[in-house]
Amino acid sequence: MKKFFTGIVLTSMFLMASPADAATTHIQIDQVVVKSDAAPKIKNNRTMVPLRVISENLGAKVQWKDAQITLSTDETTVILNLKNKTVIKNGNVEQLDVQPYVKNNRTFVPIRFIAETFGSQVDYNQGNISITSTPLLLDNEQIETLRYEYNMARDGEMQLIKGNAYHQAIYNVLQKQKGEKVEAPKDYYWRFNLETVGSYTKLEQYNFLNQDNNSVEQYDIYELNQSFPAEELAPYPTFLLHDFSENVWYLFTEKEIKAIHHILDNAANNGFTTV
């Protein structure tokens, strides 16, 4: 009899624990299981996730000042405080059900409030937290995948990038940080041209694909061939951006290329890239 009641108690404990455990199994953002160095937690019936999951995978920038955390995008700013439940959203004061906290050097924030604040939908299904963010729309078409090709002069390599925030961030660099419009170079190729001064080689290609895997917009980055004396190369910019879809050329810089590579690195580290 004692063993029987012990079994009932253990079974009851398991059933009571299962929903909370199931709710913290995986986090999916835009159908990608996110890599995280700390598992989600349940506090006061609210799911808390590491701040990095929000900041990197939903496209929010993070600023710290003492116990205050500011998350921001172009449209939304949220200020959290580790000492209380008060949150300031676009200047309006609200109260959270549970306050953010730090555990094992990781800051945990309420996933539903933060995700929905930044325009995402949150669902719970069979132990998974599923977050769907706002997709990038180009020419009224939803972008499903970014195809990134590089090492073009050496036969090329390719990566496929998922995640709406990463698509938006890379597109913003290409559009908002490009330089002035210029004439197309006289010579530009996929491979190195060692005969013509002022010739360009394609360095990278960014292709924004719709749900049918068709190209909606394409951008190519070209680099000046450096195999000539510096004085002969002086009139030519080092990098050019080609809006392939519109056939328009722009100045581009190494700073912008590094900014895109930083975004690509984050996407790869968080599991949003396939080769």
C-alpha positions as CSV (number, residue, x, y, z in Angstrom):
1,M,0.0,0.0,0.0
2,K,2.8,2.4,0.9
3,K,4.5,1.7,-2.5
4,F,1.1,2.3,-4.2
5,F,0.7,5.8,-2.6
6,T,4.3,6.6,-3.3
7,G,3.7,5.8,-6.9
8,I,0.7,8.1,-7.0
9,V,2.6,10.9,-5.5
10,L,5.5,10.5,-7.9
11,T,3.2,10.3,-10.8
12,S,1.3,13.4,-9.7
13,M,4.6,15.3,-9.3
14,F,5.7,14.3,-12.8
15,L,2.4,15.4,-14.3
16,M,2.5,18.7,-12.4
17,A,6.1,19.4,-13.6
18,S,5.6,18.4,-17.2
19,P,3.8,21.5,-18.5
20,A,6.6,23.8,-17.1
21,D,9.3,21.5,-18.3
22,A,7.6,21.1,-21.7
23,A,7.3,24.9,-22.1
24,T,11.0,25.3,-21.8
25,T,12.2,22.6,-24.2
26,H,13.1,24.7,-27.3
27,I,12.8,28.2,-28.5
28,Q,12.0,28.6,-32.2
29,I,12.1,31.9,-34.0
30,D,10.8,31.9,-37.6
31,Q,10.8,28.1,-37.5
32,V,14.5,27.9,-36.5
33,V,15.5,26.3,-33.2
34,V,17.6,28.9,-31.5
35,K,21.0,28.0,-30.0
36,S,21.2,29.3,-26.4
37,D,23.8,28.8,-23.7
38,A,21.1,29.0,-21.0
39,A,17.7,27.3,-21.0
40,P,14.4,29.2,-20.6
41,K,13.0,29.4,-17.0
42,I,9.5,29.5,-15.5
43,K,9.0,32.2,-12.9
44,N,5.5,33.1,-11.6
45,N,4.0,31.2,-14.5
46,R,5.8,33.3,-17.0
47,T,8.5,32.1,-19.4
48,M,11.8,33.9,-19.0
49,V,14.5,33.6,-21.7
50,P,18.1,34.9,-21.9
51,L,18.2,38.5,-23.1
52,R,20.5,37.5,-26.0
53,V,17.8,35.5,-27.6
54,I,15.8,38.7,-28.0
55,S,18.5,41.1,-28.8
56,E,20.1,39.1,-31.6
57,N,17.3,37.1,-33.1
58,L,14.5,39.8,-33.0
59,G,16.8,42.6,-34.2
60,A,16.8,44.6,-31.0
61,K,19.9,46.6,-29.9
62,V,20.8,46.5,-26.2
63,Q,22.2,49.2,-24.0
64,W,23.0,48.9,-20.3
65,K,23.2,51.6,-17.6
66,D,23.5,50.2,-14.0
67,A,20.4,48.1,-13.5
68,Q,18.6,49.5,-16.5
69,I,18.3,47.7,-19.8
70,T,17.2,49.5,-23.0
71,L,16.1,47.4,-26.0
72,S,15.5,49.3,-29.2
73,T,14.7,48.9,-32.9
74,D,13.9,51.7,-35.4
75,E,10.3,51.8,-34.3
76,T,10.2,50.7,-30.6
77,T,12.2,51.4,-27.4
78,V,11.7,49.4,-24.2
79,I,13.4,50.2,-20.9
80,L,13.5,47.4,-18.3
81,N,14.8,47.5,-14.7
82,L,16.4,44.6,-12.8
83,K,15.2,46.1,-9.6
84,N,11.4,46.3,-10.2
85,K,8.6,45.4,-12.6
86,T,8.3,48.8,-14.2
87,V,8.8,48.9,-17.9
88,I,8.7,52.0,-20.2
89,K,7.5,51.3,-23.7
90,N,7.9,54.1,-26.2
91,G,7.5,56.6,-23.3
92,N,4.5,54.9,-21.7
93,V,4.9,53.3,-18.2
94,E,3.6,49.7,-17.7
95,Q,4.0,47.0,-15.1
96,L,5.3,43.5,-15.8
97,D,3.9,40.4,-14.1
98,V,7.5,39.4,-13.2
99,Q,10.7,41.5,-13.2
100,P,13.8,40.6,-15.1
101,Y,16.6,39.0,-13.2
102,V,20.2,37.8,-13.5
103,K,21.2,34.1,-13.0
104,N,24.6,32.6,-13.7
105,N,25.7,35.9,-15.4
106,R,22.7,35.7,-17.8
107,T,19.9,38.2,-17.8
108,F,16.4,36.7,-18.1
109,V,13.4,38.6,-19.5
110,P,9.8,37.7,-20.1
111,I,9.6,36.3,-23.6
112,R,5.9,37.0,-24.4
113,F,5.9,40.7,-23.4
114,I,9.2,41.4,-25.2
115,A,8.4,39.5,-28.4
116,E,4.9,40.9,-28.8
117,T,6.3,44.4,-28.0
118,F,8.6,44.1,-31.0
119,G,5.8,42.9,-33.3
120,S,6.2,39.1,-33.0
121,Q,3.7,36.4,-32.3
122,V,4.3,33.9,-29.5
123,D,2.8,30.4,-29.4
124,Y,3.3,27.4,-27.1
125,N,3.0,23.9,-28.6
126,Q,4.1,20.5,-27.2
127,G,7.0,21.9,-25.2
128,N,8.2,24.4,-27.7
129,I,8.1,28.2,-27.6
130,S,7.4,29.4,-31.2
131,I,8.0,33.0,-32.1
132,T,7.1,34.4,-35.5
133,S,8.5,37.8,-36.3
134,T,7.5,40.3,-39.0
135,P,8.8,39.3,-42.4
136,L,10.7,41.6,-44.7
137,L,8.5,42.6,-47.6
138,L,10.0,43.6,-50.9
139,D,7.8,44.6,-53.9
140,N,4.9,43.2,-51.8
141,E,6.5,39.8,-51.6
142,Q,7.5,38.1,-48.3
143,I,11.2,37.2,-48.1
144,E,11.7,33.6,-47.0
145,T,15.4,33.2,-47.4
146,L,18.6,35.2,-48.1
147,R,21.0,33.4,-50.4
148,Y,24.6,34.6,-49.7
149,E,27.3,33.7,-52.1
150,Y,31.0,34.6,-51.6
151,N,34.5,33.7,-52.8
152,M,33.1,34.3,-56.2
153,A,36.4,34.3,-58.0
154,R,37.2,30.9,-56.6
155,D,34.1,29.1,-57.9
156,G,32.0,30.4,-55.1
157,E,30.5,29.2,-51.8
158,M,26.9,29.6,-50.7
159,Q,24.9,30.0,-47.4
160,L,21.2,30.2,-46.9
161,I,20.1,32.6,-44.1
162,K,16.8,32.3,-42.3
163,G,15.3,34.7,-39.8
164,N,13.3,37.8,-40.6
165,A,15.4,40.1,-38.3
166,Y,18.6,39.1,-40.1
167,H,17.0,39.7,-43.5
168,Q,15.9,43.1,-42.4
169,A,19.2,44.0,-40.8
170,I,21.3,43.1,-43.9
171,Y,18.8,44.8,-46.2
172,N,19.0,48.0,-44.1
173,V,22.8,48.1,-44.5
174,L,22.6,47.6,-48.3
175,Q,19.9,50.3,-48.7
176,K,20.5,52.8,-45.9
177,Q,24.3,52.8,-45.8
178,K,25.2,52.7,-49.5
179,G,27.0,55.6,-50.9
180,E,26.2,57.9,-53.8
181,K,25.2,56.6,-57.2
182,V,28.0,56.2,-59.7
183,E,28.5,55.0,-63.3
184,A,29.0,51.3,-63.9
185,P,32.6,50.3,-64.2
186,K,33.9,49.6,-67.7
187,D,35.1,46.1,-66.7
188,Y,33.6,43.9,-64.1
189,Y,33.8,40.1,-63.9
190,W,33.3,37.0,-61.7
191,R,37.0,36.3,-61.9
192,F,40.1,38.4,-61.6
193,N,41.1,40.5,-64.6
194,L,44.8,41.1,-64.4
195,E,45.0,43.0,-67.7
196,T,42.8,46.0,-67.2
197,V,43.4,48.9,-64.7
198,G,40.1,49.8,-63.0
199,S,38.5,46.4,-63.4
200,Y,36.4,44.9,-60.7
201,T,35.8,41.3,-59.4
202,K,32.6,40.2,-57.8
203,L,33.2,39.7,-54.1
204,E,29.8,38.7,-52.7
205,Q,26.2,38.3,-53.8
206,Y,23.0,38.8,-51.7
207,N,19.8,37.4,-53.2
208,F,16.5,37.9,-51.4
209,L,14.2,35.0,-52.2
210,N,10.5,34.7,-51.9
211,Q,8.5,31.7,-50.7
212,D,8.8,30.1,-54.1
213,N,12.6,30.4,-54.0
214,N,12.6,33.1,-56.7
215,S,14.7,36.2,-56.6
216,V,12.9,39.4,-55.6
217,E,16.0,41.6,-55.3
218,Q,19.7,41.0,-55.7
219,Y,22.8,43.0,-54.6
220,D,26.4,42.3,-55.6
221,I,29.5,43.7,-54.0
222,Y,32.5,44.3,-56.3
223,E,36.1,44.9,-55.3
224,L,38.7,46.8,-57.3
225,N,41.5,44.5,-58.7
226,Q,44.6,45.6,-56.8
227,S,47.3,44.1,-59.1
228,F,48.4,47.4,-60.4
229,P,50.5,50.3,-59.1
230,A,48.8,52.5,-56.5
231,E,49.0,55.6,-58.6
232,E,47.1,53.9,-61.4
233,L,44.4,52.7,-59.0
234,A,43.9,56.1,-57.3
235,P,40.9,57.3,-59.3
236,Y,38.9,54.2,-58.6
237,P,36.9,53.4,-55.4
238,T,37.9,50.1,-53.7
239,F,34.3,48.8,-53.4
240,L,31.1,49.1,-55.4
241,L,27.6,47.9,-54.8
242,H,25.5,46.8,-57.7
243,D,21.7,46.8,-57.4
244,F,21.3,44.0,-59.9
245,S,17.5,44.2,-60.0
246,E,17.6,47.9,-60.9
247,N,21.0,47.8,-62.6
248,V,22.2,50.8,-60.6
249,W,25.7,51.1,-59.1
250,Y,26.7,52.8,-55.8
251,L,29.8,53.5,-53.7
252,F,30.3,51.1,-50.9
253,T,32.9,50.8,-48.2
254,E,34.7,48.1,-46.1
255,K,32.9,49.4,-43.0
256,E,29.5,48.4,-44.5
257,I,30.8,45.0,-45.6
258,K,32.1,44.3,-42.0
259,A,28.7,45.3,-40.7
260,I,27.0,42.8,-42.9
261,H,29.6,40.1,-41.9
262,H,28.8,40.8,-38.3
263,I,25.1,40.1,-38.9
264,L,26.0,37.0,-40.8
265,D,28.2,35.7,-37.9
266,N,25.4,36.2,-35.5
267,A,23.0,34.3,-37.7
268,A,25.4,31.4,-38.0
269,N,26.2,31.4,-34.3
270,N,22.4,31.2,-33.5
271,G,21.6,28.5,-36.0
272,F,20.0,30.5,-38.7
273,T,22.5,29.6,-41.4
274,T,22.7,26.5,-43.5
275,V,25.5,25.7,-46.1
